[in-house]
């Protein structure tokens, strides 16, 4: 716009200068043509300048305070999920408790078994399931004979000596068999076992069942481990 005004001002000065002189019609036409051409050139120059300014404004990013958008990162592969096998449950072996204590005035299956075992060692006493004075006196005699502390109480050492040499199995007979049968029937619930002192097939089968139940060697033989389990385990 400013350029056009300057050209028009120059054109006015030119015409004014020409007005004071006598020019031919041809000279005046030439002057007018030049003025028109200058005006067109001025407009073209102005339009070009305005277009350039518009492009510059368009190219300049507007500050908005927001971060420039960038390509989003490609998603990464998720880790492969594999099934972890569950640990195999293992059964905990049954732990046989320690030998029980049996003493004066006790009664029940353990006293019956004790009396049968004392008889198996040759001691003469009644088998009534009651730990009375006679049974206590016999226990003290047994403890003295075996070099144990003679206190009349049947604990781990006395039980161990009572079953020593008393391994019983099928076809055996006697008081030790009666002790095992009484424990099987009256303490552990094998009701089809007869307490007759005869280690037959039924007694053998129930001994194997008992051994399997309490993680013992299943051989049908009542040895030290099975004796301890029969006496110490309370169902």
BANU-666579 format. One record per residue: x, y, z of N, C-alpha, C in turn. Coordinates in steps of 0.001 Angstrom, whole numbers. Layout:
BANU-666579
SITE/X/Y/Z/X/Y/Z/X/Y/Z
...
end
This chain:
BANU-666579
SITE/835/-1208/0/0/0/0/857/1239/0
SITE/1898/1214/846/2795/2374/904/3493/2570/-428
SITE/3877/1516/-1114/4553/1629/-2420/3635/2262/-3446
SITE/2357/1883/-3420/1389/2460/-4392/1231/3947/-4170
SITE/1148/4374/-2932/1001/5797/-2635/2208/6590/-3109
SITE/3399/5995/-2968/4612/6706/-3411/4615/6864/-4918
SITE/4205/5770/-5643/4179/5859/-7108/3161/6898/-7566
SITE/1977/6928/-6909/953/7909/-7281/1442/9332/-7036
SITE/2203/9499/-5949/2744/10837/-5666/3732/11261/-6731
SITE/4582/10307/-7140/5551/10616/-8207/4829/10933/-9500
SITE/3740/10176/-9771/2973/10406/-10990/2337/11788/-10968
SITE/1857/12201/-9806/1244/13537/-9717/2286/14608/-9986
SITE/3477/14437/-9435/4569/15403/-9684/4925/15429/-11156
SITE/4931/14247/-11811/5271/14204/-13232/4238/14942/-14052
SITE/2961/14717/-13748/1917/15386/-14510/1936/16894/-14275
SITE/2256/17248/-13007/2320/18679/-12701/3452/19348/-13470
SITE/4558/18620/-13566/5697/19191/-14298/5374/19300/-15757
SITE/4651/18313/-16225/4305/18327/-17645/3249/19395/-17954
SITE/2495/19743/-16915/1424/20694/-17149/1965/22064/-17472
SITE/3148/22373/-16974/3708/23689/-17245/4344/23777/-18595
SITE/4429/22671/-19287/5086/22699/-20603/4108/22201/-21632
SITE/4311/22627/-22781/3440/22195/-23865/3993/20901/-24440
SITE/3241/19763/-24265/3677/18474/-24795/2745/18069/-25927
SITE/3321/17299/-26771/2510/16791/-27880/1566/15739/-27333
SITE/556/15487/-28102/-419/14462/-27682/245/13106/-27519
SITE/1216/12818/-28362/1920/11521/-28300/2706/11423/-27006
SITE/3380/12545/-26602/4175/12536/-25372/3281/12359/-24165
SITE/2110/13054/-24205/1199/12893/-23068/676/11470/-22973
SITE/407/10820/-24099/-69/9419/-24088/1003/8492/-23531
SITE/2229/8786/-23907/3324/7938/-23405/3446/8062/-21907
SITE/3340/9338/-21440/3442/9564/-19992/2319/8834/-19241
SITE/1103/8861/-19783/-10/8194/-19131/193/6679/-19112
SITE/693/6134/-20201/944/4684/-20275/1967/4270/-19249
SITE/3025/5101/-19100/4055/4789/-18103/3455/4816/-16696
SITE/2595/5797/-16458/1987/5894/-15135/1132/4667/-14829
SITE/347/4226/-15814/-485/3040/-15614/363/1804/-15348
SITE/1478/1676/-16158/2351/512/-15996/2987/492/-14617
SITE/3416/1707/-14154/3999/1786/-12816/2986/1395/-11737
SITE/1743/1815/-11934/707/1469/-10968/489/-37/-10904
SITE/434/-709/-12070/251/-2169/-12112/1404/-2877/-11430
SITE/2653/-2397/-11741/3828/-3003/-11111/3790/-2841/-9597
SITE/3334/-1662/-9140/3264/-1425/-7701/2264/-2364/-7050
SITE/1116/-2587/-7696/111/-3499/-7134/623/-4942/-7075
SITE/1330/-5352/-8171/1893/-6712/-8186/2907/-6898/-7061
SITE/3739/-5833/-6895/4753/-5922/-5827/4092/-6016/-4456
SITE/3014/-5250/-4266/2321/-5271/-2981/1680/-6626/-2723
SITE/1002/-7184/-3768/358/-8483/-3616/1387/-9572/-3302
SITE/2552/-9490/-3971/3609/-10474/-3723/4120/-10391/-2294
SITE/4279/-9131/-1806/4759/-8956/-430/3740/-9495/573
SITE/2448/-9220/311/1421/-9714/1228/1365/-11241/1236
SITE/1516/-11867/38/1502/-13342/-40/2665/-13942/723
SITE/3840/-13282/600/5019/-13786/1314/4816/-13726/2818
SITE/4240/-12590/3278/3987/-12446/4715/3006/-13505/5222
SITE/1972/-13792/4395/978/-14806/4794/1612/-16181/4921
SITE/2498/-16526/3946/3173/-17827/4007/4052/-17933/5244
SITE/4718/-16802/5565/5604/-16830/6744/4795/-17056/8019
SITE/3630/-16384/8100/2790/-16570/9282/2281/-18001/9381
SITE/1916/-18566/8217/1398/-19945/8220/2474/-20937/8625
SITE/3700/-20706/8178/4811/-21636/8473/5245/-21569/9910
SITE/5038/-20424/10594/5492/-20275/11981/4491/-20944/12910
SITE/4906/-21943/13697/3958/-22628/14595/3523/-21713/15718
SITE/2283/-21821/16052/1737/-21021/17152/2106/-21654/18474
SITE/2681/-20839/19363/3090/-21346/20678/1852/-21527/21539
SITE/1556/-22734/21866/366/-23005/22683/715/-23543/24053
SITE/1995/-23807/24253/2392/-24371/25544/2215/-25867/25612
SITE/1609/-26456/24527/1426/-27892/24525/2592/-28546/23806
SITE/3005/-29730/24231/4120/-30394/23579/3771/-30772/22148
SITE/4751/-30729/21280/4564/-31076/19879/4255/-32547/19771
SITE/3237/-32843/18997/2828/-34240/18864/3909/-35024/18152
SITE/4240/-36149/18693/5225/-37040/18071/4585/-38395/17865
SITE/5214/-39181/17044/4682/-40521/16814/4689/-41316/18099
SITE/3597/-41961/18374/3535/-42782/19573/4455/-43985/19416
SITE/5139/-44367/20517/6038/-45521/20409/5261/-46793/20141
SITE/5873/-47637/19361/5236/-48906/19063/5151/-49753/20325
SITE/4051/-50430/20522/3949/-51263/21736/4981/-52386/21713
SITE/5568/-52604/22856/6562/-53671/22961/5860/-54997/23199
SITE/6518/-56057/22801/5937/-57386/23006/5839/-57680/24493
SITE/4673/-58113/24927/4505/-58490/26326/5247/-59801/26578
SITE/5794/-59956/27796/6503/-61211/28089/5565/-62401/28010
SITE/6086/-63466/27487/5294/-64676/27346/5005/-65284/28705
SITE/3732/-65497/28970/3334/-66080/30249/3297/-67597/30089
SITE/4101/-68275/30887/4134/-69727/30853/3543/-70284/32139
SITE/2837/-71360/31995/2241/-71994/33165/3328/-72615/34029
SITE/3343/-72217/35300/4300/-72802/36234/3650/-73993/36911
SITE/4258/-75155/36762/3623/-76333/37383/3571/-76199/38890
SITE/2444/-76566/39444/2291/-76503/40888/3144/-77589/41545
SITE/3733/-77229/42690/4550/-78253/43352/3717/-79450/43757
SITE/4298/-80606/43546/3588/-81837/43891/3523/-81995/45403
SITE/2313/-82169/45873/2138/-82328/47318/2693/-83676/47746
SITE/3548/-83657/48729/4116/-84890/49261/3570/-85123/50666
SITE/3170/-86360/50907/2610/-86694/52210/3715/-86736/53260
SITE/3441/-86138/54409/4399/-86160/55509/4289/-87489/56240
SITE/5406/-88214/56385/5342/-89508/57079/4849/-89334/58504
SITE/4086/-90303/58958/3578/-90256/60320/4733/-90457/61294
SITE/4774/-89622/62312/5810/-89721/63338/5218/-90388/64572
SITE/5773/-91522/64925/5290/-92247/66106/5727/-91496/67361
SITE/4806/-91202/68268/5180/-90485/69497/6054/-91341/70399
SITE/6547/-90705/71456/7408/-91420/72385/6583/-92403/73216
SITE/7309/-93289/73880/6642/-94275/74723/5808/-93593/75804
SITE/4628/-94093/76097/3802/-93509/77171/4282/-93985/78551
SITE/3871/-93260/79577/4132/-93663/80959/2892/-94354/81521
SITE/3108/-95496/82133/2019/-96231/82779/2460/-96483/84217
SITE/1558/-96196/85151/1942/-96303/86573/758/-96748/87432
SITE/1007/-96774/88737/4/-97227/89699/-1331/-96507/89492
SITE/-2419/-97304/89544/-3815/-96842/89422/-4253/-96579/87964
SITE/-3343/-96715/86996/-3768/-96635/85592/-4523/-97912/85234
SITE/-5328/-97842/84182/-6025/-99025/83688/-6361/-98831/82220
SITE/-6675/-99941/81556/-7028/-99865/80148/-6173/-100775/79281
SITE/-6259/-100619/77950/-5556/-101510/77020/-4040/-101569/77240
SITE/-3426/-100438/77579/-1974/-100459/77775/-1606/-101318/78981
SITE/-2424/-101296/80023/-2140/-102120/81202/-2350/-103596/80865
SITE/-3391/-103902/80074/-3576/-105290/79627/-2335/-105763/78866
SITE/-1857/-104931/77902/-688/-105322/77116/534/-105485/78013
SITE/716/-104570/78987/1836/-104665/79924/1794/-105990/80691
SITE/632/-106344/81186/512/-107578/81976/791/-108828/81130
SITE/299/-108806/79882/603/-109938/78995/2108/-110003/78698
SITE/2757/-108870/78496/4194/-108885/78222/4981/-109355/79439
SITE/4584/-108933/80641/5256/-109416/81851/5114/-110944/81967
SITE/3943/-111445/81662/3726/-112893/81700/4588/-113592/80641
SITE/4785/-112913/79465/5623/-113531/78429/7070/-113669/78885
SITE/7474/-112850/79859/8830/-112945/80420/8877/-113905/81612
SITE/7783/-114559/81910/7756/-115567/82966/7271/-115079/84309
SITE/6740/-113865/84396/6252/-113344/85677/4775/-113720/85825
SITE/4430/-114187/87006/3079/-114662/87252/2248/-113553/87892
SITE/1291/-113041/87155/365/-112037/87680/-941/-112110/86914
SITE/-1990/-111566/87523/-3306/-111578/86889/-3356/-110533/85778
SITE/-4106/-110871/84736/-4301/-109935/83624/-5716/-109370/83759
SITE/-5827/-108192/84371/-7140/-107580/84598/-7224/-106142/84074
SITE/-6158/-105639/83503/-6180/-104280/82950/-6092/-103191/83987
SITE/-5754/-103563/85255/-5651/-102570/86324/-4237/-102588/86896
SITE/-3633/-101388/86951/-2268/-101262/87461/-2363/-101090/88985
SITE/-2527/-102250/89642/-2631/-102230/91093/-1305/-102579/91746
SITE/-1327/-102836/93056/-99/-103146/93798/642/-104363/93254
SITE/-115/-105419/92859/558/-106606/92341/1323/-106286/91057
SITE/677/-105557/90156/1338/-105211/88892/2549/-104320/89162
SITE/2403/-103374/90084/3533/-102494/90403/4700/-103304/90972
SITE/4400/-104231/91865/5462/-105050/92450/6154/-105881/91378
SITE/5375/-106407/90429/5965/-107201/89352/6837/-106329/88451
SITE/6388/-105102/88184/7189/-104170/87368/8519/-103874/88056
SITE/8481/-103647/89376/9714/-103362/90108/10662/-104563/90036
SITE/10120/-105767/90190/10956/-106967/90087/11585/-107061/88694
SITE/10784/-106806/87676/11290/-106843/86292/12399/-105807/86106
SITE/12204/-104598/86599/13210/-103541/86457/14511/-103933/87173
SITE/14402/-104497/88329/15607/-104953/89044/16329/-106046/88261
SITE/15554/-106964/87711/16150/-108064/86952/16874/-107562/85696
SITE/16402/-106472/85116/16987/-105954/83871/17972/-104806/84118
SITE/18249/-104501/85393/19210/-103450/85704/18681/-102044/85443
SITE/17396/-101856/85547/16785/-100548/85338/16485/-99883/86676
SITE/16195/-98596/86639/15775/-97888/87844/14454/-98476/88299
SITE/14411/-99005/89494/13219/-99715/89987/12276/-98739/90667
SITE/11471/-98050/89876/10537/-97065/90414/9081/-97497/90249
SITE/8865/-98651/89622/7494/-99147/89444/6727/-98420/88346
SITE/7398/-97523/87613/6757/-96788/86509/7265/-97359/85188
SITE/6329/-97654/84289/6704/-98204/82982/6849/-97037/82000
SITE/8121/-96699/81703/8434/-95634/80761/9232/-96185/79592
SITE/9922/-95312/78831/10637/-95740/77615/11600/-96905/77837
SITE/12426/-96851/78895/13403/-97918/79102/12732/-99240/79446
SITE/11708/-99188/80290/11032/-100423/80689/10262/-101026/79513
SITE/9563/-100175/78739/8861/-100684/77560/9850/-101340/76597
SITE/11006/-100692/76383/11982/-101217/75432/12466/-102602/75845
SITE/12679/-102798/77159/13129/-104108/77632/11996/-105134/77611
SITE/10759/-104666/77793/9624/-105585/77751/9442/-106196/76363
SITE/9663/-105437/75298/9452/-105970/73943/10720/-106593/73370
SITE/11841/-106478/74086/13096/-107036/73589/12973/-108563/73458
SITE/13261/-109044/72258/13167/-110484/72000/11755/-110979/71832
SITE/10789/-110057/71685/9380/-110451/71589/8797/-110160/70198
SITE/9612/-110299/69168/9091/-110156/67809/8159/-111337/67520
SITE/6930/-111027/67077/5963/-112088/66787/5454/-111936/65362
SITE/5099/-113080/64776/4647/-113103/63383/3659/-114250/63210
SITE/3200/-114424/61950/2193/-115446/61693/2689/-116834/62142
SITE/1759/-117578/62759/1971/-118930/63293/2611/-118937/64680
SITE/2988/-117760/65209/3472/-117709/66583/2292/-117788/67549
SITE/2580/-118192/68780/1566/-118241/69833/2174/-117733/71131
SITE/1296/-117458/72125/1803/-117097/73438/1295/-115754/73929
SITE/1852/-115353/75084/1412/-114129/75754/1785/-112859/74962
SITE/2908/-112838/74283/3278/-111660/73482/2291/-111464/72334
SITE/1829/-112588/71756/810/-112493/70696/-479/-111927/71282
SITE/-844/-112372/72493/-2040/-111831/73137/-1909/-110306/73355
SITE/-731/-109866/73761/-519/-108427/73974/-750/-107646/72683
SITE/-186/-108144/71570/-363/-107470/70279/-1824/-107497/69852
SITE/-2480/-108652/70014/-3883/-108767/69619/-4774/-107840/70454
SITE/-4503/-107752/71755/-5329/-106887/72602/-5207/-105425/72154
SITE/-3992/-104998/71845/-3799/-103619/71380/-4504/-103382/70042
SITE/-4396/-104333/69121/-5053/-104197/67820/-6567/-104075/67978
SITE/-7147/-104911/68841/-8606/-104947/68967/-9143/-103804/69811
SITE/-8582/-103621/71008/-9198/-102731/71986/-8626/-101309/71985
SITE/-7462/-101112/71398/-6920/-99754/71314/-7055/-99177/69914
SITE/-6890/-100011/68889/-6870/-99507/67509/-8089/-99916/66697
SITE/-9033/-100627/67308/-10338/-100821/66685/-10448/-101922/65665
SITE/-9512/-102851/65593/-9652/-103987/64670/-10465/-105083/65371
SITE/-11781/-104957/65269/-12686/-105771/66092/-12739/-107245/65689
SITE/-12246/-107571/64491/-12297/-108989/64097/-11056/-109765/64544
SITE/-10192/-109116/65328/-9018/-109810/65865/-9391/-110427/67214
SITE/-9246/-111705/67318/-9519/-112397/68588/-8259/-112419/69450
SITE/-8427/-112161/70733/-7294/-112192/71662/-7179/-113620/72187
SITE/-6584/-114481/71344/-6500/-115907/71688/-5061/-116408/71739
SITE/-4111/-115529/71496/-2717/-115943/71546/-2256/-116715/70338
SITE/-3075/-116751/69278/-2725/-117487/68059/-2593/-116493/66902
SITE/-1374/-116306/66401/-1101/-115324/65333/-1460/-115971/63990
SITE/-2752/-115880/63647/-3227/-116476/62401/-3323/-115452/61272
SITE/-3963/-115854/60140/-4071/-114975/58973/-4790/-113655/59252
SITE/-5842/-113698/60083/-6568/-112458/60374/-5677/-111492/61147
SITE/-5000/-111995/62172/-4084/-111129/62919/-2993/-110590/62002
SITE/-2477/-111429/61128/-1435/-110996/60189/-1950/-109872/59276
SITE/-3178/-110049/58764/-3757/-109041/57869/-3973/-107715/58586
SITE/-4437/-107766/59845/-4684/-106533/60589/-3357/-105841/60964
SITE/-2348/-106618/61231/-1033/-106015/61487/-546/-105270/60245
SITE/-726/-105853/59075/-321/-105186/57828/-1125/-103911/57608
SITE/-2439/-103969/57884/-3267/-102764/57760/-2748/-101664/58688
SITE/-2460/-102047/59913/-1954/-101073/60890/-622/-100476/60421
SITE/259/-101296/59929/1566/-100817/59461/1410/-99855/58283
SITE/521/-100166/57368/304/-99283/56221/-288/-97950/56660
SITE/-1191/-97994/57620/-1831/-96761/58098/-828/-95787/58682
SITE/167/-96309/59374/1111/-95434/60079/2511/-95426/59456
SITE/2564/-95697/58144/3808/-95565/57372/4942/-96424/57922
SITE/4612/-97634/58351/5618/-98580/58807/5900/-99589/57693
SITE/6970/-100336/57847/7255/-101394/56883/6152/-102440/56955
SITE/5497/-102664/55820/4348/-103579/55794/4856/-104994/55556
SITE/5074/-105719/56647/5567/-107098/56548/4779/-108060/57424
SITE/3807/-107553/58193/3004/-108409/59048/3724/-108884/60287
SITE/4923/-108376/60522/5712/-108800/61678/5658/-107711/62749
SITE/5374/-108101/63973/5357/-107145/65079/6754/-107135/65695
SITE/7587/-106185/65185/8929/-105998/65692/9005/-104726/66517
SITE/10213/-104242/66832/10351/-103064/67706/9553/-101847/67249
SITE/9597/-101492/65938/8879/-100306/65461/7368/-100488/65578
SITE/6888/-101664/65186/5441/-101905/65252/4968/-102000/66702
SITE/5772/-102613/67577/5420/-102630/68999/5277/-101200/69534
SITE/6259/-100363/69230/6204/-98988/69740/4968/-98263/69220
SITE/4674/-98456/67908/3487/-97799/67333/2211/-98319/67989
SITE/2100/-99634/68197/906/-100195/68823/689/-99637/70228
SITE/1787/-99418/70946/1683/-98964/72351/1577/-97447/72472
SITE/2325/-96704/71622/2434/-95258/71809/1364/-94455/71090
SITE/817/-94982/70002/-167/-94217/69229/-1528/-94318/69895
SITE/-2140/-93151/70089/-3506/-93095/70607/-4439/-92668/69476
SITE/-5243/-93557/68924/-6118/-93201/67788/-7063/-92049/68126
end
